[in-house]
Amino acid sequence: MVSIDKTMLKTITRKETSKQLWESMKIKHQGNARVKRAQLQRLRKTFETLEMRVGERITGYFSRVMEIVNDMRNSGEELDDVKIVEKILRSLTDNFNFVVCSIEESKDIDSLTVDELQASLQIHESKVVERRSEEHVLQVENVSRNAQRGRGRGRGRSSYRGRGRSFVRRATIQCFRCGKQGHYQFKCTSDERNVNYAEFDEEE
């Protein structure tokens, strides 16, 4: 006795004989199988071209990978941990090149599970993040020191120039040659002979 799924039964139109019912079920099953194969092909392509993004965290990348893996398994694809581990190792960013080589040399990839690989990569990622944080703090401290030194040198130059400047108003300056105000003797344009003659007449 063959049982029919209720969902399938609702999609079958009215049939007069069991043969017509069976042919309708077979056509629908074949159509569903084609859809699954097409979907599986799309998932396979997505899985093969999947790569870790720059700046992406290990947890986020593993979530994307396993989401596609689960969809492939639900569509009938058989994926063991070895294929998933190998895929992840060859699709990581350049920041993980060192740890990938270390894992490939020190561990048996055939027996390495996805969870173990994720744990190893997360440890390496945490060390990288900690080192970058320390480098950032050092850079900020160096910039702060340089800025303080620059302000100190700036104050020294400013005070030095301030002491050497003359703040005499030009209107109060009197020329010793012509007796007029507004300029110095070395900038005077008056004729020296006329000035002396005028002064001589005044004395007489």
C-alpha positions in Angstrom: 0.0 0.0 0.0 1.4 3.4 -1.1 0.6 6.4 1.0 0.3 9.9 -0.5 1.5 13.0 1.3 -1.3 15.4 2.2 0.6 18.3 0.6 1.0 16.4 -2.6 -2.6 15.2 -2.6 -3.8 18.8 -2.4 -1.9 19.8 -5.5 -3.3 16.9 -7.6 -6.4 17.8 -9.7 -9.3 15.4 -9.9 -8.5 12.1 -11.6 -10.9 9.4 -12.6 -8.5 6.4 -12.5 -5.6 5.4 -10.3 -3.4 5.3 -13.4 -4.1 9.0 -14.1 -3.4 9.8 -10.5 -0.1 8.0 -10.6 1.0 9.7 -13.8 0.1 13.1 -12.3 2.2 12.3 -9.2 5.1 11.1 -11.3 5.1 14.3 -13.4 5.0 16.5 -10.3 7.8 14.4 -8.7 10.0 14.8 -11.7 9.4 18.5 -11.8 10.3 18.8 -8.1 13.5 16.7 -8.8 14.5 19.0 -11.6 14.0 22.0 -9.4 16.1 20.4 -6.7 18.9 19.6 -9.1 18.9 23.1 -10.5 19.0 24.5 -6.9 21.8 22.1 -6.0 23.9 23.2 -9.0 23.5 26.8 -7.9 24.5 26.0 -4.3 27.5 24.1 -5.5 28.7 27.0 -7.6 28.1 29.4 -4.6 30.1 27.0 -2.3 33.0 26.8 -4.7 33.3 30.6 -5.3 32.7 31.5 -1.7 35.6 33.5 -0.1 36.2 35.3 3.1 35.8 39.1 2.9 38.5 41.5 4.0 37.8 42.5 7.5 35.3 39.7 8.1 35.4 37.8 11.3 35.9 34.1 11.5 32.5 33.6 13.2 30.7 35.4 10.4 32.5 33.5 7.6 31.8 30.1 9.2 28.2 31.0 9.5 28.0 31.9 5.8 29.8 28.6 4.8 27.6 26.4 7.0 24.4 28.0 5.8 25.2 27.0 2.2 26.4 23.6 3.4 23.1 22.9 5.1 21.1 24.0 2.1 23.2 21.6 -0.1 22.7 18.7 2.3 18.9 19.4 2.4 19.0 19.2 -1.4 20.6 15.8 -1.3 24.3 16.6 -1.5 26.6 14.6 0.8 29.4 16.8 2.2 31.7 15.6 4.9 33.9 17.7 7.1 37.0 17.2 5.1 35.6 19.0 2.0 34.3 21.8 4.2 37.7 22.2 6.1 39.7 22.2 2.8 37.3 24.7 1.3 37.6 27.1 4.3 41.4 26.8 4.4 41.9 27.8 0.8 39.4 30.6 0.9 40.6 32.6 4.0 42.2 36.0 3.6 46.0 36.6 3.5 46.0 37.4 7.2 45.6 33.7 7.9 48.3 32.4 5.6 50.6 31.7 8.5 48.1 29.8 10.6 46.8 27.9 7.6 50.4 26.6 6.9 50.8 25.7 10.6 47.5 23.8 10.6 48.3 21.9 7.4 51.8 20.9 8.7 50.8 20.0 12.3 47.4 18.5 12.0 45.8 15.7 10.0 43.2 17.5 7.8 41.3 14.2 7.2 40.5 14.0 10.9 40.0 17.7 11.6 36.5 18.7 12.2 34.9 22.0 11.3 34.4 23.0 15.0 38.1 22.3 15.7 39.2 24.4 12.7 37.0 27.3 13.8 38.4 27.2 17.3 42.0 27.3 16.0 41.3 30.2 13.7 39.5 32.2 16.4 42.5 31.9 18.7 44.8 33.2 15.9 42.3 36.0 15.1 42.1 37.1 18.8 45.9 37.4 18.9 46.0 39.5 15.7 43.3 41.8 17.0 45.1 42.2 20.3 48.4 43.0 18.6 46.8 45.6 16.3 45.2 47.2 19.3 48.5 47.6 21.0 50.1 49.0 17.8 47.3 51.5 17.6 47.8 52.7 21.2 51.5 53.1 20.5 50.8 55.2 17.4 48.4 57.4 19.3 51.0 58.0 22.1 53.7 58.8 19.5 51.4 61.3 17.8 50.6 62.9 21.1 54.2 63.3 22.1 55.2 64.8 18.7 52.3 67.2 19.0 53.4 68.4 22.4 57.0 68.8 21.2 55.8 70.8 18.3 53.7 73.1 20.5 56.7 73.6 22.8 59.0 74.6 19.9 56.3 76.9 18.6 56.0 78.8 21.9 59.8 79.3 22.0 60.0 80.8 18.6 57.0 83.0 19.1 58.4 84.4 22.4 61.8 85.0 20.8 60.3 86.9 17.9 58.1 88.8 20.3 61.0 90.2 22.3 62.9 91.3 19.1 60.0 93.2 17.5 59.5 96.9 17.7 56.0 98.2 18.3 56.8 102.0 17.8 54.0 103.7 15.9 55.1 105.2 12.6 53.2 108.4 13.2 55.3 109.3 16.2 58.7 108.7 14.3 60.6 112.0 13.5 63.2 112.2 10.8 66.5 113.7 12.0 67.3 115.0 8.5 64.1 116.9 7.5 62.4 117.1 10.9 59.2 115.6 9.5 57.3 112.7 11.1 56.3 109.4 9.6 59.7 108.0 8.5 63.3 107.4 9.6 66.3 109.4 8.4 67.6 106.6 6.2 64.3 106.6 4.3 64.2 110.4 4.0 63.8 111.6 0.4 64.4 115.4 1.1 67.5 117.2 -0.3 70.1 117.4 2.4 71.5 120.6 1.2 68.2 122.4 1.3 67.6 121.2 4.8 71.0 122.4 6.0 70.5 125.8 4.3 67.1 126.2 5.9 68.5 125.4 9.3 71.3 127.9 8.7 68.9 130.6 7.8 66.9 130.0 11.0 70.0 130.3 13.1 70.9 133.6 11.5 
